[in-house]
Amino acid sequence: MGRNYLGHLQTEDPLYGYLKYDIQPQLTGFYNDPVYRVYRLNGSNAVYLYEEKNTGVKIIGKYFYSEREKNKQIAARHLEKEYDRLETMRGFGFDRPPFYVARPLGKNPDLGELLAVECCEGELLSSVISRAIFEKNNDLLFDRLSLLAYFFAELHNRTAVDVPVDFEQVCDYMNRVIRQCSVLLKKEEAEEFRSFCRLWHDRPEMWADCQVLVHGDATPENFMFSQDDTLETFDLERCAYADRIFDVGRIAGELKHFFLMNIGDKFAAEPFIGHFLWEYATHFPDRESAFYSITRRVPFYMGVTLLRIARNFWIDRDYRRRLINEARKCFQEEE
């Protein structure tokens, strides 16, 4: 994730005292005269990196009350939810290698509904994918996808509850994405995608699984591999109970997008998508049955993911149209 240096945090800033007395002692013990370098991270939220010059400690600050969200009550709810989800996932055992969820260090409603989180360091999955493509290093990506599949299987299986998937919620989400793509879609195209949604809505397998805790924003920017091969994750604002394929299909769709965008070959991602799904199925008692169930549902979630990416206005318009066409093909997958 890119970052822009903004300068040093002033000692008279209330945030300075909060970091010095409440947050940094959890990481290094009390330090008398900290000097915090401030960086803004490239992302959809007001997210900053605070790096203490002398100790090297790094703290992520995520502000929920910002230009993006000007309703303080809503911002407060988002803060509480993400803090609780970080604690919940760590409570399921994701607080030690090989899987590590970033530790929440504090929350401060008086500082823009601030969530302070420890900083994870390593190579982002997005960088791994790009490096594997340009270096033609298939083994690198296969290896990392195996670890990611293992993480998702552990997360989903540890958190499963005896409540059936509510696919209606997923359909509502897809319809929101369709509306967000309205600039690109003709009226008849939008109706076509809504009709695809209704067809998938009537498939029994889309309702058959139990709910699990999903990451909810399983993009390559939210997973990192440390030097000791620990998979680290963060940004759990969208973490919720849903269909396990919400995460799995998102990764499959992102892989398709990365290969399509970088080398223009829509089939180049297939070996990696297949490997990821097969590795995920490994962690179930009946691998082949699990794989069959997963692959019947994945195309829908891949299609939603491609539409989700296509809504981004900063992407080249022709490529956005190509994503829409690929999404259509996903939704047209036969049973």
N, C-alpha and C positions, 0 to 999 in steps of 0.2 A: 504494500500500500504506500503510495507516495505521501510525502510530507513537505510542508512549507515552514521554514524557520521564521518566527515572528519576533524574537527577541527574548529578554529575560523578564520573569515575573517580578513585579515590584513588591518590595517588602511590606508596603502599606496596603496592598491588595488583600482583602479578607481571605481570598483563596490561599495566599502564601501561608498564613497562620494555620489554616486547615490542613494543608499538606504537611507542614512542619511538625505540628503537634499531634495530629490524628492519624495521618496516613503513612508518612515515611517511617515512623517508629515501628510499624508492623513489618517492615522490610529490612531495615538496617539498624534498628535501635535509634534512640534520640540523637540527632545531629544538630549542633548548636547554630551554625550559620549556613544553611543550605542556599545554593544558588540554582534556581530552576530555569533551564532553557525551555522555551515554549515553541511547539510545532503544531500546526493545524494539519490534520490528516485528511486525505481525500476520501470522502464518503458522503453518504446522503444525510448524515446527522452532523450536529455540531460536536465533533470529536477532536480532542487535543491530546498531544503527548507532552508530558512534563518530565524532563530529564535533569536530575540533580547533577551538577557539574563535577563535584568532588567525589561522590560515592558511585556515580554512574547509574544509580537506581532510576528506573523508568516507571511512570504511572500514566495510565490512560484515564482521561476525564471525558465523560459523555454527558452532554447537557440536553435534557429532554425539554426544557422550557427555552425555546429558541425561535429563530425566524421560521423554522419549519413547523413548530407547534407553539402557538401563542396562547392557548388555553391552559392555564396553570393546573387546573384540576385534572385534565386529560394527561398532561405531562407528568403529574405526580403519580397517576395510575400506571403509566408506562414505566416510570422509574421503579416503583414497587414490584411490578411484574418481572422486569428483567433481573433485579436483585434477587428476588425469590427463586427464579428459574436457575440462576447461577448456583445458588446455594442448594437447590433441589438436585440438580445434576451432579454436583460434587458429592452430595449425600448418597447417591447411588454408586459411589466408588470411582467416579471420574476425577479424582484428585491426586492421581499418581500414575507413573508410566505403566502401560504404553499409551494411556489416554488421559489427557489433562484438560480440564475446563478452567479457564482463567478465574482466579480468586477475586471475589468482590471485596474491596477494602473499606468501603464506606459509602454512605449516601447523605446528601446535604440538601434539603429542600430550599434553604435560604440562598444557595449559590446556583440558581438556575436549574433546580431539580437535578443536581449533579450526582452521577454515579462514578465512583473511583474504582478502577479495576487494575490489577497488576498487568504489566505488559508482557505478552508472550513474544518470544523471538525465535526466528527460524526462517524457512523458505515457504512462502505461500503456495498453496496448491495451484493457483493460477500461474505462478512462475514455473512450477514443475511441469505443467502441461505445455507451456510455451517452449521451455527448454528441451523437453522430449521431442517436440515437433521439429524444432530447428536443428537440434543435434542428432536427430534420427535415433534417439536413445529410447527404444520401446521398453526395454527392461526397467528403466527408471520409472516410467509411468505405470507399468504393470505392478511393480513393487509397491508404489505409493497407493495405488487404487486398492490393492489387497488389504493394506492397513486401514484405509478409509472404510472399506466394506466391513471389516471386522469391527470397527468402532460403531458403525450404524447398527449392525446386528446386535452388539452388546447393549447399546442404548435402547433399542426397540424391545429387545427381549426382556431386559431387566425392568422395564417400566410398563409392560403390557397390563391392561386392565380388562376385566370381563364386561366390556361395553362395546357393542358393534360400531363400526365406522359409520359416521354420519356423512355420506357422500353429498348430501344436499348442500352442506357448507362449502365443499370443494366446487360444486357447480356455481354457487353464488360468487365464489372467488373468480372462477373463469369468466363469468359474465361481467365482473368489474374490469378484468383485464381487456375484454373485448371492447368495452366502452373507452378504455384508455388508449386503444389503438384506432379510435374512430377517425382520426385524421388520415390514416392510411387505408382504411377499409371502406369500400363502397357499401351502400346500404344492403345490397343483396349478399355481399360477402359476410357482413356482420350477422345477418340472419342465418347464413349457411353455418357459421361457427356455433351459433346458438342451437341450431338443429343438431349438430354433432354432439353438443353437450346433452341434449335431451336423449339422444340415442344411447350414449354411454350411461346416462342416469338410469336407464332401464335394464342395464346388464347386472345380473345378480352378483357376479363376482366383485363388483365395485363396492358392495355393501357387506361382504361376507366376513372380512377380517375383523379382529378386535382393534380397539384404539391403543396407540402407544404414544409415548412422549417423543415428538419430532423436534429436530433443531429448528425447522420452520423457515430458515434462510440459508439453505445448503448450497451456497455459491462458492466457487474456488477462492474467493477473497476472504472467506471465514474459516479456513482450515490451514494449519501451518505445521511443518515438520521440523522438529528441533534437531540439533546435532546428534543427540542420542536416540534418534528415530522415534521420539515420542510424538504422537499426533496431538496437537493443541487446537482448541476451538474457543470461540468467544462470540459476542454479539448475539445474545439469545432473546432479543426483543420480541421475536415472532415465535418463540418456542411455545408449543401447545400440544394437546392431545389430538391426534388425527390418524389417518392411514399412514402406515410405515412407508408406503410408496411415494408419499409426498416428498420425503427426503431423497429416496433412491432414484425416483424419476427426475427430480431436479438435477441431480448430478449427471444422469444420463443425457439430459437435454443440454446441459452446459458443455459436456464433452463434444456433443455434436456441433454446437455453436463454435467452440474453439477451433476445431478442425476445419469447419466450413469457412470460418472467417480468415484463418491463417493460410490455408493451402487450397481452398476452393473445392475440396473433394468431400462430398456429403457422405461417402462410404468409408472414408479413412478412419472415422471414429468407431466404426462397428466392432473391431476386435477388442477395443478397450472397454466399450460399453458391455459387450458380452462377458468379458473377463470380470468386470466389476460386479455384474449381476450374479454370475456363477460363484464368485468368491463370497458374496453376501449370502447366497443360498447354502454355502458350506456350513454355516453355523446353525443349521436347523436339523432335526433328527432325520428327516427324509429330504435329502438335497434335491433330488429330481422333482419331487412334488412341489417343494418350495419354489424352485426355479420356474416351473410351469405356472404357478399362481402369480408369481411376480411379473413374468413376461407378458401375461394377459392384460395386466393393468398398467404397466409402464408406458405404453404409447400415449395414453391420455395425458399423463403427467408430463411426459416429454413435450407434447404439443402445447400444453399450458405454459411450460417453461420457455419455449421458443417464442410464443406470443408475448410473454412477459418481457423478454429481451427486446423484441421488436418495438415495444412501446417507447423505448428510450430515444428521445429526439436528437441526441448528439451522434447517433449512429447514421452512417450513410444511408440515404433513402432507398437506393437500389438494393442494398444488403438487407434492410429491414423488410422489403418486399420478399426477398428470397427466404427469410426466416418465416414469414407468414405462409408462403407456399409449402415449406417443409413442415410447418405445424399442421397444415391441412392434410398432408400425407400421413402424419402420425394419427390424426383423428380418424382417418379412413381405414386404419388397420383392421383386417378381418379378425373375427373371433377364431 
